[in-house]
Amino acid sequence: MATKTTPSTAATPRERKPSSSAPITAFQEPIGPPGISKPKHRRTVTGFSPQEIKSVEASVPEPQREAWRKHSAREFNTSDQFEDAVVRHIETTLARSLYNVDESGAYAGTALAFRDRLVIEWNRTQQNQTSADQKRVYYLSLEFLMGRALDNAMLNVGMKDVARKGLDELGFRMEDIIDQERDAALGNGGLGRLAACFLDSLATLNYPAWGYGLRYRYGIFRQEIVNGYQMEVPDYWLEFNPWEFPRHDVTVDVQFYGTIRKYMDDSGKQHTAWENGEIVTAVAYDAPIPGYGTTTTNNLRLWSSKASHGEFDFTKFNSGEYEASVADTQRAETISAVLYPNDSLDRGKELRLKQQYFWCAASLFDIVRRFKKSKKAWSDFPNQVAIQLNDTHPTLAIPELLRILIDIEGLEWDEAWSIVQKTFSYTNHTVLPEALEKWSVPLVQNLLPRHLQIIYDINLQFLQFVERNFPKDRDMLSRVSIIEESQPKMVRMAYLAVIGSHKVNGVAELHSDLIKTTIFKDFVKIHGPDKFTNVTNGITPRRWLHQANFRLSELIASKLGGYDYLNDLTLLHKLENYVDDKDFRKEFQDIKYANKLRLARYIKEAQGITVNPASLFDIQVKRIHEYKRQQLNIFGVIHRYLELKEMSPADRKKAQPRVSIFGGKAAPGYWMAKTIIHLINQVSEVVNNDKDIGDALKVVFLEDYNVSKAEIIVPASDISEHISTAGTEASGTSNMKFVLNGGLIIGTCDGANIEITREVGEDNIFLFGNLSEDVEDLRHAHYYSGLNIDPSLQRVFDEIRNGMFGDAGQFSSLVNSITDHGDYYLVSDDFKSYVETQKLIDEAYKNQEEWLTKTITVVARMGFFSSDRCIEEYAQEIWNTEPVVPPAKPQNGA
């Protein structure tokens, strides 16, 4: 029986309404079932291609466009508008009120108000950069030590005064609100802080760029000092993080383990398939990175790991296997749980390698997906994409891109390899052989079987090239092979990074020279010197002067006619005109004293130690490592203590009072570094409780050193210690931060200390110790001729062994590494020079007028060490990319 159709349905077709996301002119023919016309452009959470954006924009009818403009989110510009945003978030987002909002609630409201403002500019930036269709930089770093985001956001968008006034009217102090924020626990040391400075400069200079990293649930760890020992506890920094945006619909399935299958297609072409194994899902979390004095807001994308099939196995749970029901979830989430898991065990090594591949695979998938939307030929990939490898951690991105191009996209090897080499560039951060990553072949074979095949293929092709060009140097083949012929065989990641990149850079002039003459000497011969270059590190003056030391920034601006120097740090040289200006000198000195007073208060609150801000503040804060030689510093402190003990009370009063301040974390599995921390704390306990010594010497170890603590510590320094064994520190950036804030340096001729000396002058820095060219000869002499330990250092060792600072057995490994095991880091060789240089500092500091002249002079001469200059050098010499200047801000929400 036929179905009867009503006249109205048959006669009147459904009205066609224009789509807001598809060109009207595109629909010439009926779409869908007869009688129904419903055009619909499929929207995607990952955006449109440049061509699609223009097409979609043109398709939106003017009435709809006007309605959208009318109701579009607007940035606050006045304290009244700011207060409106804060109160709205407190009352609706947080569900709190005037009567129960505390400082943490006020922080949340303020952060959310600024986040809203950033998002508006963030969206515009991404659309603008996509429309411009220019080459984009992707910065791959395992660490991004961002610090607090609120203060940085307020300063970069120029709204700190507006927020201060608004918070004051709402009954809160700006400083109290800023202190509520937890540091983002995404890094540990200079590597991560450099990456953070670079992201700031990339946005400030309007370069289209994304950072890619891992979203560590517990960071590296929160450091607690218990009975003098470092204890690691989880850092629950994600309990409230208003700065991230979960992208639950931007996911990537990442494969591990499995098997390899080769097969031929119908045309006779051979293919390789990586099958089976374990799948872990990467979920994207985005954070906006605002530039200073520009609306450009770039993106930091972090990946979090989760089980691919869900969080919970109900079948296992119902059968009583409660632990097993969540085992897959726990195993997957472990990948992004902690930065640098302890790799002293094989399981730790596997987890680290898993972390690195997980992050590289998810990032490469994202980058390739974005490129493919452009519909450009694969040969254009290096013209659209520049990928910077920050150290060896992201090196697996090289075989991963090859795998994508060959196995998935079907390119031939030669074309794919050419694309890879033109796309990647590699920043080396160390010449220490033990710090150049190696992974055992069996581990890589088990975890990433296809990648090991690709690495072997890369190596074979490279060694064949070497053999053809250097037929008489057979030994070179084993020296430069990516595969180290050891037991077990190892994959040398630094060699893979060099071979797979078109440029390799060091991070200071000495370091860049050293890598060319030591670890990569053969590669210079093979590839030629042009592949290797130098980009001396820098820091962002926005955070490390304007934010950390606002009064000094304000004083500088008053003399330079404004804050233009924050975008062009070379303008600081004009400050030398005021080095003899009495009013300027007094204000400069007052600011330094106020910063020291602030740090003294913090030390009292945090550590319970009272220090005199009139003392010389001697500071060494950085990652704890034998090559950075915190042990040399604490041995020097013990020597000073012993000398003070021998003085008469009258002579002790004449001695220069000093506060020795340490801070930094030791890797959980690095016993020697932990021993150094323990010794520092034991010395602190003895010295600070010695009534004879009083204020003549204080020793402080600041617990859980991080970026926000550095912003208090750095402006307060009189002298900072950068005393690594010559030739071991690639660059350093803390040395730059201290000098930019008017602190002088005691340091070795290492890393960027050399370039700082060239800029500020030898009279304004305290250098000591042996030179890098003498290091190997000294180490050789230690093993074959023995050590000549200075009597004053021997006395320090004797007192440690006699139990002056507690159980001597706790420190025997530290002392014996010098006396009995070759003193690899040359503590005994440099100790006398170090102590004598400290005496010169004491004498120089007593002449406060001359010291003040030095401190003003060094600030004026730090213009070279800006991360903006670094990024310009990368852009011109390595990435070959141009800025995308944002259009003028729309008015009235237009």
JOZIKA-V496145 format. One record per residue. N is the residue number from 0. RES is the residue in three letters. PHI is phi in radians with two decimals (999 if undefined). Layout:
<<N;RES;PHI> <N;RES;PHI>>
This chain:
<<0;MET;999> <1;ALA;-1.30> <2;THR;-1.42> <3;LYS;-1.45> <4;THR;-1.78> <5;THR;-1.24> <6;PRO;-1.02> <7;SER;-1.11> <8;THR;-1.20> <9;ALA;-1.24> <10;ALA;-1.50> <11;THR;-1.91> <12;PRO;-1.20> <13;ARG;-1.10> <14;GLU;-1.11> <15;ARG;-1.50> <16;LYS;-1.81> <17;PRO;-1.16> <18;SER;-1.48> <19;SER;-1.48> <20;SER;-2.34> <21;ALA;-2.61> <22;PRO;-1.09> <23;ILE;-1.08> <24;THR;-1.17> <25;ALA;-1.34> <26;PHE;-1.90> <27;GLN;-1.61> <28;GLU;-1.98> <29;PRO;-1.05> <30;ILE;-2.16> <31;GLY;1.52> <32;PRO;-1.07> <33;PRO;-0.98> <34;GLY;1.55> <35;ILE;-2.19> <36;SER;-2.05> <37;LYS;-2.42> <38;PRO;-1.12> <39;LYS;-2.63> <40;HIS;-1.52> <41;ARG;-1.24> <42;ARG;-1.42> <43;THR;-2.29> <44;VAL;-1.22> <45;THR;-1.68> <46;GLY;1.50> <47;PHE;-1.92> <48;SER;-1.34> <49;PRO;-0.98> <50;GLN;-1.15> <51;GLU;-1.14> <52;ILE;-1.02> <53;LYS;-1.13> <54;SER;-1.15> <55;VAL;-1.14> <56;GLU;-1.07> <57;ALA;-1.20> <58;SER;-1.42> <59;VAL;-1.32> <60;PRO;-1.04> <61;GLU;-1.02> <62;PRO;-1.05> <63;GLN;-1.18> <64;ARG;-1.08> <65;GLU;-1.15> <66;ALA;-1.09> <67;TRP;-1.12> <68;ARG;-1.05> <69;LYS;-1.07> <70;HIS;-1.81> <71;SER;-1.13> <72;ALA;-1.07> <73;ARG;-2.09> <74;GLU;-1.37> <75;PHE;-1.31> <76;ASN;-2.25> <77;THR;-2.16> <78;SER;-1.10> <79;ASP;-1.13> <80;GLN;-1.14> <81;PHE;-1.08> <82;GLU;-1.05> <83;ASP;-1.04> <84;ALA;-1.17> <85;VAL;-1.13> <86;VAL;-1.11> <87;ARG;-1.06> <88;HIS;-1.18> <89;ILE;-1.10> <90;GLU;-1.42> <91;THR;-1.84> <92;THR;-1.25> <93;LEU;-1.66> <94;ALA;0.97> <95;ARG;-2.17> <96;SER;-2.47> <97;LEU;-0.92> <98;TYR;-1.55> <99;ASN;-2.32> <100;VAL;-1.63> <101;ASP;-1.88> <102;GLU;-1.15> <103;SER;-1.16> <104;GLY;-1.16> <105;ALA;-1.14> <106;TYR;-1.07> <107;ALA;-1.04> <108;GLY;-1.09> <109;THR;-1.14> <110;ALA;-1.07> <111;LEU;-1.18> <112;ALA;-1.12> <113;PHE;-1.23> <114;ARG;-1.07> <115;ASP;-0.99> <116;ARG;-1.12> <117;LEU;-1.13> <118;VAL;-1.08> <119;ILE;-1.04> <120;GLU;-1.26> <121;TRP;-1.07> <122;ASN;-1.07> <123;ARG;-1.09> <124;THR;-1.08> <125;GLN;-1.10> <126;GLN;-1.17> <127;ASN;-1.11> <128;GLN;-1.19> <129;THR;-1.15> <130;SER;-1.13> <131;ALA;-1.16> <132;ASP;0.98> <133;GLN;-1.76> <134;LYS;-1.09> <135;ARG;-1.98> <136;VAL;-1.68> <137;TYR;-2.09> <138;TYR;-1.79> <139;LEU;-1.68> <140;SER;-2.46> <141;LEU;-1.26> <142;GLU;-2.22> <143;PHE;-2.39> <144;LEU;-1.52> <145;MET;-1.36> <146;GLY;1.33> <147;ARG;-1.31> <148;ALA;-1.67> <149;LEU;-1.11> <150;ASP;-1.03> <151;ASN;-1.09> <152;ALA;-1.13> <153;MET;-1.05> <154;LEU;-1.22> <155;ASN;-1.18> <156;VAL;-1.62> <157;GLY;1.26> <158;MET;-2.12> <159;LYS;-1.20> <160;ASP;-1.16> <161;VAL;-1.07> <162;ALA;-1.18> <163;ARG;-1.04> <164;LYS;-1.11> <165;GLY;-1.10> <166;LEU;-1.14> <167;ASP;-1.07> <168;GLU;-1.19> <169;LEU;-1.52> <170;GLY;1.69> <171;PHE;-2.27> <172;ARG;-1.58> <173;MET;-0.94> <174;GLU;-1.08> <175;ASP;-1.16> <176;ILE;-1.20> <177;ILE;-1.06> <178;ASP;-1.20> <179;GLN;-1.29> <180;GLU;-1.39> <181;ARG;-1.45> <182;ASP;-1.12> <183;ALA;-1.17> <184;ALA;-1.56> <185;LEU;-1.96> <186;GLY;-2.86> <187;ASN;-2.26> <188;GLY;-2.43> <189;GLY;-1.05> <190;LEU;-1.02> <191;GLY;-1.29> <192;ARG;-1.24> <193;LEU;-1.06> <194;ALA;-1.04> <195;ALA;-1.15> <196;CYS;-1.07> <197;PHE;-1.15> <198;LEU;-1.08> <199;ASP;-1.07> <200;SER;-1.23> <201;LEU;-1.02> <202;ALA;-1.21> <203;THR;-1.07> <204;LEU;-1.60> <205;ASN;1.20> <206;TYR;-1.43> <207;PRO;-1.22> <208;ALA;-2.70> <209;TRP;-2.18> <210;GLY;-1.67> <211;TYR;-2.23> <212;GLY;-2.63> <213;LEU;-1.91> <214;ARG;-1.63> <215;TYR;-1.28> <216;ARG;-1.18> <217;TYR;-2.10> <218;GLY;1.09> <219;ILE;-1.40> <220;PHE;3.00> <221;ARG;-1.68> <222;GLN;-1.56> <223;GLU;-2.10> <224;ILE;-1.80> <225;VAL;-2.12> <226;ASN;0.92> <227;GLY;1.53> <228;TYR;-1.76> <229;GLN;-1.29> <230;MET;-2.09> <231;GLU;-1.77> <232;VAL;-2.27> <233;PRO;-1.06> <234;ASP;-1.82> <235;TYR;-1.45> <236;TRP;-1.32> <237;LEU;-1.62> <238;GLU;-1.00> <239;PHE;-2.54> <240;ASN;-2.30> <241;PRO;-1.30> <242;TRP;-1.60> <243;GLU;-1.92> <244;PHE;-2.13> <245;PRO;-1.15> <246;ARG;-1.96> <247;HIS;-1.13> <248;ASP;-1.70> <249;VAL;-1.87> <250;THR;-2.26> <251;VAL;-2.35> <252;ASP;-1.52> <253;VAL;-1.94> <254;GLN;-1.78> <255;PHE;-2.33> <256;TYR;1.06> <257;GLY;1.50> <258;THR;-2.31> <259;ILE;-1.95> <260;ARG;-2.19> <261;LYS;-1.82> <262;TYR;-2.66> <263;MET;-1.88> <264;ASP;-1.50> <265;ASP;-1.11> <266;SER;-1.53> <267;GLY;1.59> <268;LYS;-1.44> <269;GLN;-1.49> <270;HIS;-2.19> <271;THR;-2.17> <272;ALA;-2.12> <273;TRP;-1.71> <274;GLU;-2.19> <275;ASN;1.08> <276;GLY;1.39> <277;GLU;-2.02> <278;ILE;-1.94> <279;VAL;-2.13> <280;THR;-1.64> <281;ALA;-1.70> <282;VAL;-1.97> <283;ALA;-1.45> <284;TYR;-2.24> <285;ASP;-1.91> <286;ALA;-2.31> <287;PRO;-1.32> <288;ILE;-2.09> <289;PRO;-1.41> <290;GLY;-1.51> <291;TYR;-1.58> <292;GLY;1.22> <293;THR;-2.56> <294;THR;-1.49> <295;THR;-1.04> <296;THR;-2.30> <297;ASN;-1.48> <298;ASN;-2.14> <299;LEU;-1.94> <300;ARG;-1.85> <301;LEU;-1.97> <302;TRP;-1.84> <303;SER;-1.98> <304;SER;-1.75> <305;LYS;-2.61> <306;ALA;-1.12> <307;SER;-1.27> <308;HIS;-1.87> <309;GLY;1.92> <310;GLU;-1.59> <311;PHE;-2.59> <312;ASP;-1.71> <313;PHE;-1.15> <314;THR;-1.09> <315;LYS;-1.14> <316;PHE;-1.10> <317;ASN;-1.18> <318;SER;-1.60> <319;GLY;1.57> <320;GLU;-1.56> <321;TYR;-1.15> <322;GLU;-1.14> <323;ALA;-1.13> <324;SER;-1.16> <325;VAL;-2.06> <326;ALA;-1.12> <327;ASP;-1.09> <328;THR;-1.10> <329;GLN;-1.09> <330;ARG;-1.13> <331;ALA;-1.19> <332;GLU;-1.22> <333;THR;-1.06> <334;ILE;-1.04> <335;SER;-1.89> <336;ALA;-1.42> <337;VAL;-2.42> <338;LEU;-1.29> <339;TYR;0.90> <340;PRO;-1.05> <341;ASN;-0.98> <342;ASP;-1.85> <343;SER;-1.31> <344;LEU;-1.93> <345;ASP;-1.06> <346;ARG;-1.12> <347;GLY;-1.17> <348;LYS;-1.09> <349;GLU;-1.10> <350;LEU;-1.13> <351;ARG;-1.08> <352;LEU;-1.14> <353;LYS;-1.04> <354;GLN;-0.94> <355;GLN;-1.14> <356;TYR;-1.23> <357;PHE;-0.95> <358;TRP;-1.20> <359;CYS;-1.15> <360;ALA;-1.12> <361;ALA;-1.11> <362;SER;-1.16> <363;LEU;-1.14> <364;PHE;-1.01> <365;ASP;-1.13> <366;ILE;-1.14> <367;VAL;-1.16> <368;ARG;-0.99> <369;ARG;-1.15> <370;PHE;-1.16> <371;LYS;-1.11> <372;LYS;-1.12> <373;SER;-1.28> <374;LYS;1.08> <375;LYS;-1.37> <376;ALA;-1.22> <377;TRP;-1.06> <378;SER;-1.12> <379;ASP;-1.48> <380;PHE;-0.95> <381;PRO;-1.20> <382;ASN;-1.44> <383;GLN;-1.91> <384;VAL;-2.31> <385;ALA;-2.11> <386;ILE;-2.01> <387;GLN;-1.78> <388;LEU;-1.59> <389;ASN;-1.51> <390;ASP;1.37> <391;THR;-1.47> <392;HIS;-0.95> <393;PRO;-1.62> <394;THR;-1.08> <395;LEU;-1.09> <396;ALA;-1.09> <397;ILE;-1.19> <398;PRO;-1.14> <399;GLU;-1.17> <400;LEU;-1.14> <401;LEU;-1.06> <402;ARG;-1.06> <403;ILE;-1.09> <404;LEU;-1.18> <405;ILE;-1.50> <406;ASP;-1.32> <407;ILE;-1.75> <408;GLU;-1.59> <409;GLY;1.38> <410;LEU;-1.32> <411;GLU;-1.34> <412;TRP;-0.96> <413;ASP;-1.07> <414;GLU;-1.17> <415;ALA;-1.09> <416;TRP;-1.16> <417;SER;-1.09> <418;ILE;-1.10> <419;VAL;-1.05> <420;GLN;-1.13> <421;LYS;-1.33> <422;THR;-1.53> <423;PHE;-1.61> <424;SER;-2.42> <425;TYR;-2.26> <426;THR;-1.74> <427;ASN;-1.58> <428;HIS;-2.07> <429;THR;-2.78> <430;VAL;-1.90> <431;LEU;-1.27> <432;PRO;-0.98> <433;GLU;-1.24> <434;ALA;-1.63> <435;LEU;-1.49> <436;GLU;-1.04> <437;LYS;-2.37> <438;TRP;-2.17> <439;SER;-1.19> <440;VAL;-1.01> <441;PRO;-1.04> <442;LEU;-1.14> <443;VAL;-1.12> <444;GLN;-1.02> <445;ASN;-1.28> <446;LEU;-1.44> <447;LEU;-2.34> <448;PRO;-1.06> <449;ARG;-1.20> <450;HIS;-1.19> <451;LEU;-1.11> <452;GLN;-1.00> <453;ILE;-1.11> <454;ILE;-1.08> <455;TYR;-1.10> <456;ASP;-1.16> <457;ILE;-1.02> <458;ASN;-1.11> <459;LEU;-1.06> <460;GLN;-1.06> <461;PHE;-1.18> <462;LEU;-1.16> <463;GLN;-1.11> <464;PHE;-1.09> <465;VAL;-1.10> <466;GLU;-1.04> <467;ARG;-1.16> <468;ASN;-1.61> <469;PHE;-2.33> <470;PRO;-1.13> <471;LYS;-1.61> <472;ASP;-1.96> <473;ARG;-1.12> <474;ASP;-1.11> <475;MET;-1.07> <476;LEU;-1.01> <477;SER;-1.31> <478;ARG;-1.20> <479;VAL;-1.83> <480;SER;-1.08> <481;ILE;-1.10> <482;ILE;-1.64> <483;GLU;-1.45> <484;GLU;-1.45> <485;SER;-2.01> <486;GLN;-2.07> <487;PRO;-1.32> <488;LYS;-1.09> <489;MET;-2.20> <490;VAL;-1.65> <491;ARG;-1.51> <492;MET;-1.20> <493;ALA;-1.11> <494;TYR;-1.17> <495;LEU;-1.08> <496;ALA;-1.13> <497;VAL;-1.16> <498;ILE;-1.17> <499;GLY;-1.56> <500;SER;-2.03> <501;HIS;-1.56> <502;LYS;-2.46> <503;VAL;-2.23> <504;ASN;-2.18> <505;GLY;-1.58> <506;VAL;-2.10> <507;ALA;-2.84> <508;GLU;-1.04> <509;LEU;-1.07> <510;HIS;-1.07> <511;SER;-1.13> <512;ASP;-1.17> <513;LEU;-1.13> <514;ILE;-1.14> <515;LYS;-1.35> <516;THR;-1.86> <517;THR;-2.16> <518;ILE;-1.13> <519;PHE;-2.02> <520;LYS;-0.98> <521;ASP;-1.15> <522;PHE;-1.23> <523;VAL;-1.11> <524;LYS;-1.15> <525;ILE;-1.30> <526;HIS;-1.63> <527;GLY;1.59> <528;PRO;-1.21> <529;ASP;-1.17> <530;LYS;-1.24> <531;PHE;-1.91> <532;THR;-2.48> <533;ASN;-2.21> <534;VAL;-2.30> <535;THR;-1.10> <536;ASN;-1.01> <537;GLY;-2.59> <538;ILE;-2.27> <539;THR;-1.49> <540;PRO;-1.22> <541;ARG;-1.11> <542;ARG;-1.41> <543;TRP;-1.55> <544;LEU;-2.32> <545;HIS;-1.14> <546;GLN;-1.51> <547;ALA;-1.34> <548;ASN;-2.49> <549;PHE;-1.07> <550;ARG;-1.10> <551;LEU;-1.19> <552;SER;-1.04> <553;GLU;-1.13> <554;LEU;-1.11> <555;ILE;-1.07> <556;ALA;-1.06> <557;SER;-1.13> <558;LYS;-1.62> <559;LEU;-1.73> <560;GLY;1.40> <561;GLY;2.35> <562;TYR;-1.74> <563;ASP;-1.04> <564;TYR;-1.12> <565;LEU;-1.23> <566;ASN;-1.82> <567;ASP;-2.50> <568;LEU;-1.15> <569;THR;-1.11> <570;LEU;-1.11> <571;LEU;-1.02> <572;HIS;-1.02> <573;LYS;-1.15> <574;LEU;-1.11> <575;GLU;-1.07> <576;ASN;-1.14> <577;TYR;-1.92> <578;VAL;-1.12> <579;ASP;-1.85> <580;ASP;-1.33> <581;LYS;-1.06> <582;ASP;-1.13> <583;PHE;-1.11> <584;ARG;-1.08> <585;LYS;-1.12> <586;GLU;-1.14> <587;PHE;-1.04> <588;GLN;-1.18> <589;ASP;-1.10> <590;ILE;-1.12> <591;LYS;-1.07> <592;TYR;-1.13> <593;ALA;-1.10> <594;ASN;-1.17> <595;LYS;-1.18> <596;LEU;-1.12> <597;ARG;-1.09> <598;LEU;-1.16> <599;ALA;-1.06> <600;ARG;-1.13> <601;TYR;-1.10> <602;ILE;-1.07> <603;LYS;-1.14> <604;GLU;-1.19> <605;ALA;-1.47> <606;GLN;-2.01> <607;GLY;1.28> <608;ILE;-1.88> <609;THR;-1.62> <610;VAL;-2.18> <611;ASN;-1.61> <612;PRO;-1.13> <613;ALA;-1.38> <614;SER;-1.23> <615;LEU;-1.31> <616;PHE;-1.59> <617;ASP;-1.91> <618;ILE;-2.19> <619;GLN;-2.33> <620;VAL;-2.21> <621;LYS;-3.11> <622;ARG;-0.93> <623;ILE;-1.43> <624;HIS;-2.70> <625;GLU;-1.02> <626;TYR;-1.26> <627;LYS;-1.38> <628;ARG;1.11> <629;GLN;-1.08> <630;GLN;-1.16> <631;LEU;-1.09> <632;ASN;-1.08> <633;ILE;-1.22> <634;PHE;-1.12> <635;GLY;-1.14> <636;VAL;-1.13> <637;ILE;-1.07> <638;HIS;-1.01> <639;ARG;-1.09> <640;TYR;-1.07> <641;LEU;-1.11> <642;GLU;-1.15> <643;LEU;-1.10> <644;LYS;-1.08> <645;GLU;-1.41> <646;MET;-1.33> <647;SER;-1.29> <648;PRO;-0.94> <649;ALA;-1.17> <650;ASP;-1.18> <651;ARG;-1.12> <652;LYS;-1.18> <653;LYS;-1.41> <654;ALA;-1.17> <655;GLN;-1.23> <656;PRO;-1.10> <657;ARG;-2.50> <658;VAL;-2.02> <659;SER;-1.67> <660;ILE;-2.03> <661;PHE;-2.09> <662;GLY;-2.90> <663;GLY;2.53> <664;LYS;-1.91> <665;ALA;-1.77> <666;ALA;-1.01> <667;PRO;-0.95> <668;GLY;-1.69> <669;TYR;-1.73> <670;TRP;-1.08> <671;MET;-1.11> <672;ALA;-1.12> <673;LYS;-1.15> <674;THR;-1.15> <675;ILE;-1.06> <676;ILE;-1.04> <677;HIS;-1.08> <678;LEU;-1.11> <679;ILE;-0.99> <680;ASN;-1.21> <681;GLN;-1.20> <682;VAL;-1.11> <683;SER;-1.01> <684;GLU;-1.05> <685;VAL;-1.26> <686;VAL;-1.16> <687;ASN;-1.21> <688;ASN;-1.81> <689;ASP;-1.58> <690;LYS;-1.13> <691;ASP;-1.11> <692;ILE;-1.45> <693;GLY;0.98> <694;ASP;-1.46> <695;ALA;-1.11> <696;LEU;-2.69> <697;LYS;-2.24> <698;VAL;-2.20> <699;VAL;-2.28> <700;PHE;-1.92> <701;LEU;-1.48> <702;GLU;-1.23> <703;ASP;0.96> <704;TYR;-1.05> <705;ASN;-2.65> <706;VAL;-1.12> <707;SER;-1.15> <708;LYS;-1.22> <709;ALA;-1.04> <710;GLU;-1.18> <711;ILE;-1.56> <712;ILE;-1.30> <713;VAL;-1.03> <714;PRO;-1.15> <715;ALA;-1.67> <716;SER;-1.37> <717;ASP;-1.68> <718;ILE;-2.35> <719;SER;-2.16> <720;GLU;-1.85> <721;HIS;-2.33> <722;ILE;-2.07> <723;SER;-1.06> <724;THR;-1.02> <725;ALA;-0.93> <726;GLY;1.57> <727;THR;-1.93> <728;GLU;-1.56> <729;ALA;-1.03> <730;SER;-2.51> <731;GLY;1.54> <732;THR;-2.19> <733;SER;-1.14> <734;ASN;-1.01> <735;MET;-1.16> <736;LYS;-1.10> <737;PHE;-1.11> <738;VAL;-1.19> <739;LEU;-1.05> <740;ASN;-1.73> <741;GLY;1.43> <742;GLY;-1.90> <743;LEU;-1.57> <744;ILE;-2.01> <745;ILE;-1.89> <746;GLY;-2.80> <747;THR;-1.59> <748;CYS;-1.39> <749;ASP;-2.53> <750;GLY;0.95> <751;ALA;-1.36> <752;ASN;-0.93> <753;ILE;-1.15> <754;GLU;-1.25> <755;ILE;-1.10> <756;THR;-1.04> <757;ARG;-1.08> <758;GLU;-1.36> <759;VAL;-1.59> <760;GLY;1.71> <761;GLU;-1.07> <762;ASP;-1.30> <763;ASN;-2.00> <764;ILE;-2.56> <765;PHE;-1.93> <766;LEU;-1.71> <767;PHE;-2.64> <768;GLY;1.55> <769;ASN;-1.32> <770;LEU;-1.60> <771;SER;-1.07> <772;GLU;-1.23> <773;ASP;-1.67> <774;VAL;-1.07> <775;GLU;-1.12> <776;ASP;-1.13> <777;LEU;-1.17> <778;ARG;-1.09> <779;HIS;-1.06> <780;ALA;-1.11> <781;HIS;-1.03> <782;TYR;-1.34> <783;TYR;-1.87> <784;SER;-2.16> <785;GLY;1.48> <786;LEU;-1.77> <787;ASN;-1.92> <788;ILE;-1.50> <789;ASP;-1.03> <790;PRO;-0.97> <791;SER;-1.19> <792;LEU;-1.25> <793;GLN;-1.08> <794;ARG;-1.14> <795;VAL;-1.03> <796;PHE;-1.10> <797;ASP;-1.07> <798;GLU;-1.20> <799;ILE;-1.10> <800;ARG;-1.20> <801;ASN;-1.46> <802;GLY;1.57> <803;MET;-1.03> <804;PHE;-2.03> <805;GLY;1.75> <806;ASP;-0.92> <807;ALA;-1.09> <808;GLY;-1.07> <809;GLN;-1.17> <810;PHE;-1.99> <811;SER;-1.10> <812;SER;-1.13> <813;LEU;-1.19> <814;VAL;-1.21> <815;ASN;-1.17> <816;SER;-1.07> <817;ILE;-1.61> <818;THR;-1.35> <819;ASP;-2.05> <820;HIS;-2.20> <821;GLY;1.56> <822;ASP;0.77> <823;TYR;-1.00> <824;TYR;-1.68> <825;LEU;1.05> <826;VAL;-1.10> <827;SER;-1.15> <828;ASP;-1.22> <829;ASP;-1.74> <830;PHE;-1.11> <831;LYS;-1.08> <832;SER;-1.08> <833;TYR;-1.12> <834;VAL;-1.13> <835;GLU;-1.15> <836;THR;-1.19> <837;GLN;-1.10> <838;LYS;-1.16> <839;LEU;-1.10> <840;ILE;-1.12> <841;ASP;-0.97> <842;GLU;-1.16> <843;ALA;-1.11> <844;TYR;-1.22> <845;LYS;-1.15> <846;ASN;-1.58> <847;GLN;-1.11> <848;GLU;-1.17> <849;GLU;-1.20> <850;TRP;-1.08> <851;LEU;-1.09> <852;THR;-1.03> <853;LYS;-1.07> <854;THR;-1.16> <855;ILE;-1.16> <856;THR;-1.08> <857;VAL;-1.18> <858;VAL;-1.07> <859;ALA;-1.10> <860;ARG;-1.84> <861;MET;-1.71> <862;GLY;-1.04> <863;PHE;-1.21> <864;PHE;-1.63> <865;SER;-1.74> <866;SER;-1.17> <867;ASP;-1.09> <868;ARG;-1.09> <869;CYS;-1.02> <870;ILE;-1.12> <871;GLU;-1.07> <872;GLU;-1.19> <873;TYR;-1.03> <874;ALA;-1.07> <875;GLN;-1.45> <876;GLU;-1.67> <877;ILE;-2.11> <878;TRP;-1.55> <879;ASN;0.95> <880;THR;-2.28> <881;GLU;-2.11> <882;PRO;-1.21> <883;VAL;-2.03> <884;VAL;-1.28> <885;PRO;-1.22> <886;PRO;-1.19> <887;ALA;-1.02> <888;LYS;-1.07> <889;PRO;-1.08> <890;GLN;-1.68> <891;ASN;0.93> <892;GLY;1.36> <893;ALA;-1.23>>
